């Protein structure tokens, strides 16, 4: 009974003491602010205002000791960078009561937490501080302080703020993307296929040909917009954003490219005169009487082929639309995709009208069959690109760079011989002379053939970098050395590319220009810390033609190459590689799904960590994996790229 009364008395005394203290005001108050410390990275700072003689404890943890102060930062789209830390103060003392060293947070001391704003960020940040104020060995009950912050005005231009722009801004961006996409290496060559298809549509009925041309453009728009709209809506409703992002990567880089290659070969053989691609007679008759379901089907097939095979280059706008859908926007990405597809389709539609003007020209013999044969050679050459994509992503090794070049050299030579009249096909008209136009085209073909020949021994061939397999796939490529000029090769050098023992997957994956890097993010982080160098992060793909062009035209520049080789730890992650990673690199999702494919794992990682899906995607990171500068994509301006790397180095050295 006595012990109970003493306990009650102690509690009452303590309560009176605490009450007396709070009569004077709370002994600890907190003030918060936010600062941008790195591009895209912000620091939430919480400053303690503590009355004299009082303190609270550090962040701990203190196992068996006092209650640590807990700093929690949250908000929609807020991603924590590292753990909370004491930015200023935090006097370290030996606490005899608990028998351990602890940190005391006193007046003016600052706690901090770095953050970045991910998908769906609204700019509002919630701050919670849980603490216990103590003085002279006595403490009041644990308290908490809640605060709210907003991103500073200067952060409006940061990536997370772009989504607040007007719809018209997105529409203008989509128009620009549509025009740029037409000039990319895997889209522009599709125009010959369009011409060849509509040549026949105009032979019998010019008005129907014009209708088909309009329908062709409409099909392109519908094929782009409707599936994207469905996927975005399902993604938003069901939360399956990973499937939405992965399906485009699969279309652009999977075995389906072999089917695209076969389609190009079939078209080429048809143009050479091996056979005619026609619909069954019953379907043709029905088409004549009812405007032709067969013709419409053919137009739809042409539009579908164009859309599918161009995903490698149209991926950036598609990836942007998907990222916007992850941020909670529904109609904006659909409208953006609609505008993009209209801009993308209009030139093809206009060009599809052009063959109808050819009805006034002779229909038999002469130039018309020559056009078809030339298109056959072109399509045979271009079809090699799709087979190469599948070969690279699955590591079949059947179409290395020198084999690819050998086919192109032979095709160019045969086309040149055809143009100067040394090679004839079944339906060619007899000719006793060669016109000036054909002679000039023949000279161009032979010059192109001669230009490619040094590539068989490792010459860069920068003009073709978007089409060719990477130079590191060539069996007898001559590697670049620090003492050799860019674009030259040294026959006495070793040409064997070997795996680097301490780098995973280097037996199958290689960097261009003799660079050495890592193909897993964890290994790159470790190397960065050990070497004291920033990370040059390269999100790439075997089927990314813009990536190959960047490597051949920008990375090969002496200034860029020297910096990449000496100043950075290179981390290249392939978003389309089909190899199965080692068991320790499997990615286990929350729903129990286990990702084993390298491409799927890397694509998911880049989406979640950097909110990016397009290739190429370049970053400079610190040794903890945090961005030091704004990301960079496809940009052939070497000086701009050098400045990008220099900014990263300067930020790392701060």
C-alpha positions in Angstrom: 0.0 0.0 0.0 2.8 2.4 0.9 4.6 1.6 -2.5 1.3 2.4 -4.3 0.9 5.8 -2.5 4.5 6.7 -3.2 3.9 5.9 -6.9 0.8 8.1 -7.0 2.6 10.9 -5.3 5.5 10.7 -7.8 3.1 10.8 -10.8 1.2 13.8 -9.3 4.5 15.7 -8.7 5.7 15.0 -12.2 2.4 16.1 -13.7 2.6 19.3 -11.6 6.2 19.8 -12.8 5.3 19.3 -16.4 2.2 21.5 -16.1 4.3 24.3 -14.7 6.7 24.0 -17.6 3.9 24.2 -20.2 2.4 27.1 -18.4 5.5 28.9 -19.7 4.9 27.5 -23.2 5.9 24.4 -25.0 9.6 23.7 -24.4 10.2 22.5 -27.9 8.8 23.9 -31.1 9.7 23.1 -34.7 10.0 25.1 -37.9 10.2 23.6 -41.4 11.4 24.7 -44.8 12.4 23.1 -48.1 15.4 23.7 -50.4 16.4 22.3 -53.8 19.9 20.8 -53.2 20.3 19.0 -56.5 18.4 18.9 -59.9 15.2 17.2 -59.0 16.2 16.5 -55.4 14.9 18.6 -52.4 15.9 18.7 -48.8 13.2 19.1 -46.1 14.7 20.9 -43.1 13.2 20.9 -39.6 14.7 23.4 -37.2 14.3 22.9 -33.4 13.4 25.9 -31.2 14.2 24.6 -27.7 14.0 26.5 -24.4 17.1 26.8 -22.4 17.9 23.7 -20.3 15.7 21.5 -22.5 16.5 19.1 -25.2 15.1 16.3 -27.3 17.0 13.2 -28.5 18.5 12.4 -31.9 17.2 10.1 -34.6 18.5 6.9 -33.0 17.7 4.2 -32.9 18.5 3.7 -29.2 17.9 0.1 -28.3 17.0 0.1 -24.6 17.5 3.9 -24.4 15.4 7.0 -24.7 12.7 7.7 -27.2 14.4 9.0 -30.4 13.1 11.8 -32.5 11.3 10.5 -35.6 11.1 12.6 -38.7 8.5 11.5 -41.3 8.1 13.2 -44.7 5.2 12.1 -46.9 2.9 13.3 -49.7 1.4 12.2 -53.0 4.3 11.3 -55.3 6.9 12.0 -52.7 9.9 9.6 -52.9 12.4 9.5 -50.0 16.1 9.7 -50.9 18.0 7.9 -48.1 17.3 8.2 -44.4 16.6 11.2 -42.2 19.8 12.8 -40.8 21.0 15.5 -38.5 22.1 18.4 -40.8 23.3 20.7 -38.0 24.0 20.2 -34.3 23.2 17.0 -32.6 25.6 17.2 -29.6 26.9 13.7 -28.8 27.1 12.9 -25.1 27.5 9.8 -22.8 24.2 9.3 -21.0 24.9 7.6 -17.6 21.3 6.7 -17.0 21.0 4.6 -20.1 24.7 3.7 -20.3 25.1 4.7 -24.0 26.1 7.5 -26.3 23.2 9.5 -27.6 22.6 12.7 -29.6 21.0 15.7 -28.0 19.0 18.0 -30.3 19.0 21.5 -28.8 18.1 25.0 -29.8 18.9 25.7 -33.5 19.7 22.1 -34.4 18.4 21.0 -37.8 17.0 17.6 -38.9 16.7 16.9 -42.6 15.3 14.4 -45.2 16.1 14.4 -48.9 13.2 13.7 -51.3 12.3 13.8 -54.9 8.9 14.1 -56.6 7.8 11.0 -58.4 4.7 10.3 -60.6 1.5 11.9 -59.4 3.3 14.4 -57.3 1.2 17.5 -56.3 3.9 19.6 -54.7 2.4 19.4 -51.2 4.6 17.8 -48.5 3.5 16.7 -45.1 6.1 16.8 -42.3 5.6 14.9 -38.9 8.1 15.2 -36.0 7.6 12.8 -33.1 9.7 13.7 -30.1 10.1 13.8 -26.3 11.3 16.9 -24.5 13.5 16.4 -21.4 15.4 18.5 -18.9 17.5 17.7 -15.9 16.8 14.0 -16.1 13.0 14.5 -16.3 10.8 14.2 -19.5 7.3 15.2 -20.5 5.0 12.9 -22.4 6.0 12.2 -26.1 4.6 14.9 -28.4 4.3 15.3 -32.1 4.3 18.3 -34.5 2.7 18.4 -37.9 3.7 20.8 -40.6 2.9 21.3 -44.3 5.2 22.5 -47.1 5.0 23.3 -50.8 7.7 23.1 -53.5 9.5 26.4 -54.0 8.6 28.4 -57.1 12.0 27.8 -58.7 11.1 24.1 -58.9 8.3 24.8 -61.4 10.5 23.9 -64.3 11.5 20.6 -62.8 10.3 17.4 -64.4 7.6 16.8 -61.8 6.0 20.1 -62.6 5.6 19.6 -66.4 2.3 17.9 -66.0 0.8 21.2 -64.8 1.1 22.7 -68.2 -1.9 23.4 -70.4 -3.5 21.0 -72.8 -2.4 23.1 -75.7 1.2 22.8 -74.6 0.9 19.0 -74.7 -0.8 19.2 -78.2 2.1 21.3 -79.6 4.5 18.8 -78.1 2.6 16.0 -79.8 2.7 17.8 -83.1 6.5 18.2 -82.8 6.9 14.5 -81.9 4.8 13.5 -84.9 7.0 15.5 -87.3 10.2 14.3 -85.8 9.1 10.7 -85.8 8.7 10.9 -89.6 12.4 11.7 -89.9 13.7 8.8 -87.8 15.6 5.9 -89.4 12.9 3.3 -88.8 10.0 5.4 -90.1 11.2 7.3 -93.1 12.1 4.1 -95.1 8.5 2.9 -94.8 7.4 5.5 -97.4 8.5 3.2 -100.4 6.3 0.5 -99.1 3.3 2.9 -99.1 4.1 4.0 -102.7 4.4 0.4 -103.9 1.1 -0.6 -102.4 -0.9 2.2 -103.7 0.5 1.9 -107.2 -1.9 -1.0 -107.9 -4.8 0.7 -106.1 -4.8 3.5 -108.7 -4.4 1.4 -111.9 -8.1 0.5 -112.3 -10.0 3.1 -110.4 -8.3 6.5 -109.5 -11.2 7.7 -107.3 -11.2 4.5 -105.3 -7.4 4.9 -104.9 -7.9 8.4 -103.4 -10.6 6.9 -101.1 -8.1 4.2 -100.1 -5.4 6.8 -99.4 -7.8 8.6 -97.0 -8.8 5.4 -95.4 -5.1 4.5 -95.0 -4.5 7.7 -92.9 -7.7 7.0 -90.8 -6.5 3.5 -90.1 -3.1 4.8 -88.9 -4.9 7.2 -86.5 -7.3 4.5 -85.2 -4.5 1.9 -84.8 -2.4 4.3 -82.7 -5.2 5.9 -80.7 -7.7 3.1 -79.8 -5.3 0.5 -78.3 -3.5 3.2 -76.4 -6.8 4.6 -75.1 -7.9 1.1 -74.0 -4.6 0.3 -72.4 -4.4 3.7 -70.5 -8.0 3.3 -69.2 -7.3 -0.3 -68.1 -4.0 0.7 -66.6 -5.7 3.5 -64.6 -8.6 1.3 -63.6 -6.8 -1.9 -62.8 -3.4 -0.5 -61.9 -1.5 -2.7 -64.3 0.9 -0.1 -65.6 3.7 -2.6 -66.0 1.8 -4.5 -68.6 1.0 -1.3 -70.5 4.6 -0.3 -70.6 6.0 -3.7 -71.4 3.7 -4.5 -74.3 5.2 -1.7 -76.5 8.7 -2.9 -75.7 7.7 -6.5 -76.6 6.2 -5.4 -80.0 9.4 -3.4 -80.9 11.9 -6.0 -79.8 10.5 -9.5 -79.6 10.5 -12.4 -82.0 7.6 -10.7 -83.9 10.4 -8.8 -85.7 11.1 -12.0 -87.6 7.5 -11.8 -88.9 8.2 -8.2 -90.0 11.3 -9.4 -91.8 9.4 -12.2 -93.5 6.8 -9.6 -94.7 9.5 -7.4 -96.2 11.0 -10.4 -98.0 7.6 -11.5 -99.4 7.0 -8.0 -100.7 10.4 -7.8 -102.2 10.0 -11.2 -104.0 6.6 -10.0 -105.3 8.2 -6.8 -106.7 10.9 -8.9 -108.4 8.2 -10.7 -110.2 8.2 -14.1 -108.4 4.5 -13.9 -107.8 1.6 -11.4 -107.4 0.0 -10.7 -104.1 -3.7 -10.7 -105.0 -6.9 -11.5 -103.1 -9.0 -14.5 -104.1 -11.1 -13.8 -107.2 -14.3 -14.2 -105.2 -13.2 -11.5 -102.8 -12.1 -9.3 -105.7 -15.5 -9.6 -107.3 -17.2 -8.7 -104.1 -14.9 -5.8 -103.7 -15.9 -4.5 -107.1 -19.6 -4.7 -106.3 -19.6 -3.5 -102.7 -16.6 -1.2 -102.6 -14.3 -4.1 -101.6 -13.9 -5.5 -98.2 -10.6 -7.0 -99.4 -9.2 -3.6 -100.4 -10.0 -2.2 -97.0 -8.4 -5.2 -95.3 -5.3 -4.6 -97.4 -5.2 -0.9 -96.4 -5.7 -1.8 -92.8 -2.9 -4.3 -93.0 -0.5 -1.7 -94.5 -1.4 0.8 -91.7 -1.0 -1.9 -89.1 2.5 -2.9 -90.4 3.6 0.8 -90.4 2.5 1.3 -86.9 4.0 -1.9 -85.5 7.4 -1.7 -87.1 7.8 2.0 -86.2 7.5 1.5 -82.5 11.2 1.6 -82.0 11.3 5.2 -83.0 7.8 6.3 -81.9 8.4 4.9 -78.4 9.2 8.2 -76.7 5.7 9.7 -77.3 4.1 6.4 -76.4 6.2 6.1 -73.2 5.3 9.7 -72.3 1.6 9.0 -72.7 1.9 5.9 -70.4 3.8 7.9 -67.8 1.1 10.6 -67.8 -1.5 7.9 -67.3 0.4 6.7 -64.2 0.2 10.3 -62.9 -3.6 10.1 -62.8 -4.3 11.8 -66.1 -6.7 10.0 -68.4 -7.9 12.3 -71.3 -4.6 14.2 -71.8 -2.5 11.2 -72.9 -5.3 10.0 -75.2 -5.7 13.4 -76.8 -1.9 13.7 -77.2 -1.8 10.3 -78.9 -4.6 11.3 -81.2 -2.8 14.5 -82.2 0.4 12.7 -82.7 -1.1 10.0 -84.9 -2.9 12.5 -87.1 0.3 14.5 -87.7 2.1 11.2 -88.2 -0.5 9.9 -90.7 -1.0 13.1 -92.8 2.2 12.8 -94.8 1.6 9.1 -95.5 -1.9 9.9 -96.6 -0.8 12.7 -98.9 1.9 10.5 -100.4 -0.6 7.8 -100.9 -2.4 10.2 -103.2 0.7 10.6 -105.4 0.5 7.2 -107.2 -2.9 8.1 -108.6 -1.2 10.7 -110.8 0.8 8.0 -112.4 -2.3 6.8 -114.4 -1.4 9.1 -117.2 2.0 7.3 -117.7 2.5 4.1 -119.6 1.4 1.1 -117.6 3.3 -1.6 -119.3 7.1 -2.2 -119.4 9.6 0.6 -119.0 9.9 2.6 -115.8 6.9 1.2 -113.9 8.3 -2.2 -113.5 11.7 -0.7 -112.8 10.2 1.2 -109.9 8.8 -2.0 -108.5 12.1 -3.8 -108.8 14.0 -1.0 -107.1 11.5 -1.0 -104.3 12.1 -4.7 -104.0 15.8 -4.2 -103.5 15.1 -1.4 -100.9 12.6 -3.5 -98.9 14.9 -6.5 -98.9 17.7 -4.4 -97.4 15.4 -2.7 -94.9 13.9 -6.0 -93.8 17.3 -7.0 -92.5 16.9 -4.4 -89.7 14.0 -6.3 -88.1 15.8 -9.7 -88.2 18.8 -7.9 -86.6 16.6 -6.6 -83.7 15.4 -10.1 -82.8 18.9 -11.5 -83.2 20.3 -8.9 -80.8 17.6 -9.2 -78.1 17.7 -13.0 -78.0 21.5 -13.3 -78.6 21.2 -15.7 -81.5 24.4 -14.5 -83.1 23.3 -15.2 -86.6 23.4 -11.7 -88.0 26.4 -10.0 -86.6 27.6 -6.7 -88.1 29.9 -8.1 -90.8 27.2 -10.6 -92.0 24.6 -7.8 -92.1 27.0 -5.6 -94.0 27.8 -8.4 -96.4 24.1 -8.7 -97.4 23.8 -4.9 -97.8 26.9 -4.7 -99.9 25.7 -7.5 -102.2 22.2 -5.9 -102.4 23.7 -2.5 -103.3 25.9 -4.1 -106.0 23.0 -6.0 -107.6 20.8 -2.8 -107.5 23.6 -0.8 -109.2 23.9 -3.5 -111.9 20.2 -3.5 -112.4 20.1 0.3 -112.8 22.8 0.3 -115.5 21.2 -2.5 -117.4 23.5 -5.4 -116.5 20.7 -7.3 -114.7 17.2 -7.8 -115.9 14.1 -9.4 -114.4 11.2 -11.3 -116.0 8.8 -8.3 -116.6 11.5 -5.8 -117.7 11.1 -4.2 -121.1 14.0 -4.6 -123.5 16.2 -1.5 -123.7 19.2 -0.7 -125.9 20.5 2.2 -123.8 20.7 3.5 -120.2 19.1 6.8 -119.3 21.0 9.5 -117.5 18.8 9.2 -114.5 19.4 5.5 -114.1 23.1 6.0 -114.6 23.2 8.5 -111.8 21.3 6.2 -109.5 23.6 3.4 -110.4 26.7 5.5 -109.6 25.1 6.3 -106.2 24.5 2.6 -105.5 28.0 1.6 -106.3 29.4 4.5 -104.3 27.2 3.3 -101.4 28.6 -0.2 -101.8 32.2 1.1 -101.7 31.4 3.2 -98.6 30.2 0.0 -96.7 33.2 -2.2 -97.6 35.6 -0.7 -94.9 32.9 -1.6 -92.4 33.7 -5.2 -92.9 37.0 -4.5 -91.0 35.5 -2.3 -88.3 35.1 1.2 -89.8 32.4 3.0 -87.9 30.1 3.9 -90.9 28.4 6.7 -88.8 25.9 7.5 -91.5 24.4 4.0 -91.1 24.7 3.7 -87.4 20.9 3.7 -86.9 20.5 0.6 -89.1 23.5 -1.5 -88.4 24.0 -3.9 -85.5 26.4 -2.4 -82.9 30.1 -2.6 -83.9 30.9 -4.8 -80.8 28.9 -7.7 -82.5 31.5 -7.9 -85.3 33.8 -10.9 -84.9 36.9 -9.1 -86.1 36.1 -5.6 -85.0 39.2 -3.6 -84.2 38.7 -1.9 -80.8 39.4 1.7 -80.2 42.4 2.6 -78.0 43.1 5.8 -76.1 46.0 6.5 -78.4 44.2 6.0 -81.7 42.1 8.5 -83.7 38.4 8.0 -83.7 37.2 6.4 -86.8 40.4 4.5 -87.5 41.4 1.0 -86.8 44.7 -0.8 -86.1 45.0 -4.2 -87.7 47.7 -5.2 -85.3 45.4 -4.7 -82.3 43.6 -7.6 -80.6 40.1 -7.9 -82.0 38.7 -10.3 -79.4 36.0 -9.1 -77.1 36.1 -11.0 -73.9 34.0 -11.0 -70.8 35.2 -9.0 -67.7 35.1 -11.5 -64.8 33.9 -9.0 -62.2 31.0 -7.7 -64.3 27.8 -9.7 -64.7 26.6 -10.5 -68.2 29.6 -9.0 -69.9 30.0 -12.3 -71.8 26.9 -11.3 -73.9 26.7 -7.6 -73.5 29.4 -5.1 -74.5 29.8 -1.4 -74.8 30.9 0.4 -78.0 34.4 2.0 -78.6 36.1 -0.4 -76.2 34.4 1.2 -73.2 34.1 -1.0 -70.1 31.1 -0.7 -67.8 28.5 -2.5 -65.8 25.1 -4.0 -66.8 23.6 -4.1 -63.3 22.8 -1.1 -61.2 24.0 -2.6 -58.0 27.5 -3.3 -59.4 27.7 0.2 -60.8 26.8 1.7 -57.4 29.5 -0.3 -55.7 32.1 0.6 -58.3 31.2 4.3 -58.0 31.8 4.3 -54.3 35.0 2.4 -54.6 36.4 4.5 -57.4 35.0 7.9 -56.3 33.5 8.6 -59.7 29.9 9.5 -60.7 27.8 7.0 -62.6 27.0 7.6 -66.3 23.6 5.9 -66.6 22.6 4.7 -70.0 19.1 3.2 -70.5 19.3 1.6 -73.9 18.1 -1.3 -76.1 19.2 -3.6 -78.8 16.3 -2.4 -81.0 16.9 1.3 -80.3 18.1 2.8 -83.5 18.5 6.2 -81.9 20.8 4.6 -79.2 23.0 3.2 -81.9 23.1 6.6 -83.6 24.1 8.4 -80.4 26.8 5.9 -79.7 28.2 6.2 -83.2 27.9 10.0 -83.7 28.2 11.4 -80.1 30.0 8.8 -77.9 32.7 8.5 -80.6 33.7 12.1 -80.3 37.1 12.3 -78.7 35.9 14.7 -75.9 32.9 12.6 -75.0 34.8 9.3 -75.3 37.7 10.5 -73.1 35.2 11.6 -70.4 33.2 8.4 -70.5 36.4 6.3 -70.3 38.2 8.2 -67.5 35.7 10.2 -65.4 32.7 7.9 -65.1 31.5 4.5 -64.0 29.3 3.4 -66.9 26.1 1.6 -66.2 24.2 0.4 -69.3 20.8 -1.2 -68.7 19.0 -2.9 -71.7 15.3 -2.5 -71.7 14.6 -5.1 -74.3 17.1 -7.9 -73.7 15.4 -11.4 -73.5 18.1 -13.3 -71.5 17.2 -14.7 -68.1 19.2 -13.1 -65.3 21.0 -15.0 -62.5 18.7 -16.1 -59.7 20.0 -13.5 -57.3 18.9 -10.8 -59.7 15.3 -12.0 -60.0 12.7 -9.3 -59.2 9.9 -10.4 -56.9 6.9 -8.2 -57.1 4.4 -7.6 -54.3 1.8 -9.7 -56.0 4.1 -12.7 -56.0 5.1 -12.5 -59.6 8.8 -13.2 -60.3 10.5 -11.3 -63.2 13.4 -13.2 -64.7 14.0 -11.5 -68.0 16.6 -8.8 -68.0 14.6 -6.4 -70.2 11.5 -6.6 -68.0 13.5 -6.1 -64.8 15.5 -3.1 -66.2 12.4 -1.4 -67.7 10.5 -1.7 -64.5 13.5 -0.4 -62.5 13.9 2.7 -64.7 10.2 3.5 -64.7 10.0 3.3 -60.9 13.2 5.0 -60.0 13.5 7.6 -62.8 9.9 7.8 -64.2 11.3 7.2 -67.6 10.4 4.7 -70.3 11.9 6.1 -73.6 15.3 5.1 -75.1 17.9 6.4 -75.1 17.8 7.9 -71.6 21.0 9.3 -70.1 21.7 10.5 -66.5 24.6 11.3 -64.3 24.2 9.9 -60.8 26.0 10.2 -57.5 27.3 7.1 -55.7 23.9 6.6 -54.0 22.1 6.6 -57.4 20.6 10.1 -57.1 20.5 12.3 -60.3 23.0 15.1 -60.4 21.6 16.8 -63.6 18.5 16.8 -65.7 18.2 13.7 -67.9 19.1 13.8 -71.6 17.6 11.8 -74.5 18.3 11.7 -78.2 20.5 14.7 -79.0 23.2 14.6 -81.7 24.7 18.0 -80.5 28.2 16.9 -79.3 28.8 20.2 -77.5 25.5 19.9 -75.7 26.4 16.4 -74.6 29.8 17.4 -73.3 28.2 20.2 -71.3 25.8 17.6 -69.9 28.7 15.4 -68.7 30.6 18.4 -67.3 27.7 19.5 -65.3 27.4 16.0 -63.8 31.0 16.0 -62.9 30.9 19.4 -61.3 27.8 18.5 -59.3 29.4 15.3 -58.1 32.5 17.2 -56.9 30.5 19.6 -54.7 
